[in-house]
Amino acid sequence: MGAHLRKLTVDIPADLLIPATTASGEGVTPTVRKGLELVAAGGACGRLRRFPGKVQFGIKVPELRLATSSR
């Protein structure tokens, strides 16, 4: 994580926060961080979809399957 932190106050409905923290198995701060990372990753994927042709990834499909099956 970078050196620049911002302290925020956000209103999050309990019916969203409780299932999210339960699913992550972590507290509020790590859960919110993970959510922000997922939003950022989704944006990156959206930008990749705009490229014509193929995009070369640094990980092969079998490696990806192994990584996701060990969760």
N, C-alpha and C positions, 0 to 999 in steps of 0.2 A: 504494500500500500504506500502511496505517496506521502510526502511530508506535510502536505496541505490538507488539513481536516476542517470540516465545517460542522458546527453543531446546529441541528435543525429541530424545530418543533413541528410535528405533523399530526394531523388527526386521521387515524386509521380505524375504520369500523372493526369492532371485536369479531364480527362474523367473517372478516377477512384475515385478521391478524392471528387468531387462535389456530385455524387450520394451517396457516402458513408456518407458524413456529412449530406446530406439531409435525408437519411434513419435513421440515428442515432438521428437527431434533435439536435446535439451538435456540438461543434467546432472541430478543427482538432485534438488537443491533446486527448480529450476524445474518439474521433472516432478511432484514432490509437491505444489507449490503449485497447479499446473494441475488435478491430481486433486481437491484439496480444493475448488477453484472449481467443478468439475463436480458434485461431490456437493452443494454448496450450491445450485447452479442447479437440480439435480434436485429438491431440496426445495421450491424456489420454484415450479417447474412443478407439483408435486404439490398445493401449496396453491391454485394457480390453478384446477386441475381441480375443486376443491370448490365453486367459484362457480357458481350457477345461471345459465343463459343464456349470453350471449356476453361475451367480454373483448376490449376494443379494444387493439390493440398499436400502437406508434408506428412500426412498419416494415411496409411492404407486401410481399406475397409476391414480386413480381418483384425488389424490392431485396434481399430475403433470398436469393433464388436467385443473384443476381449476387455477393453477398458470400460465399456458400459455394462457388461455382464458382471463385473466384479463389484458393482455398487451394492 
